[in-house]
Amino acid sequence: MSLSTEKVTKQESKKTSGFQEDLEHLRQVPLLRGLDYECLKLLAMLCSRITFITGDQLMVPGEDDGHAFLILSGRVHGIYSEGDTRQVIRQLGPGTFVGSCALLGKPQRLFTLQAKEETMTLRLNREEFQKTLQQFPAEIFKITANLVTELVEWDRSLLDIQSVEKLADYRALGVSFL
C-alpha cells in the first residue's frame, strides 16, 4: 500500500469512528430517545463538531440562530442579563443538550450561553433537522412525547428541590400545564 493510500484509509477510519461516536451521543439525548435508527444516522451525519474557546458565546439573547448543541466536553454557563447585572443561573457540562426549542420553532434566545473553558459540541441546525423529520414524519410524534416527558420532569425536579410550601417562587412550577 502506498503512503498516500494508507493516509486516506486512516482518515476514512477516523471519519467513521467520529460518526459512530456522534451517533452514540445523539442516542443519549432525551429529546431524540427512541427515534428510528436511520433517522438518527442521518442526524449524526448532519451534525457539526464545533469547539468553543473560553469566553465564546454559543447563544446570545434576542437572537434566533436555529441551532441546538450537545456538549461533549467542557463547561458552559447559562447567564441571565438585565441592565448591568449578569447572573449565572446554571452551569452545564458533558451530555447536556441545549437549544432544542430552536430545532422545533423560531424562539428568540433569553439567555447567554458562554464557554467557561474549551468546550466541544455537536451542533444541530434547524433546517437540516426539520428536513430530516420530513423524511421520517412518524418521528415527530416521538419527539413530541419526549418533550412532554422532559417538561413533566422539569416540574418534578423543582418539587424535589424543596417542598412547595418553601418554594420561593411558585411561578417556576407548572410548566407541565402547557
Protein Blocks (a to p, Z undefined) as FASTA:
>chain_A
ZZklmmmmmmmmmmmmmmmmmmmmmmmpmklgoiafklmmmmmmmpccddddehiafbdg
hiaehpacddfbdcddddddehjbccdfbdcdehiaghklmmmmccdcfbdcddfbdcdd
ddddfklmmmmmmmmmmlmmmmmmmmmmmmmmmmmmmmmmpcfklmmblklgoklmZZ
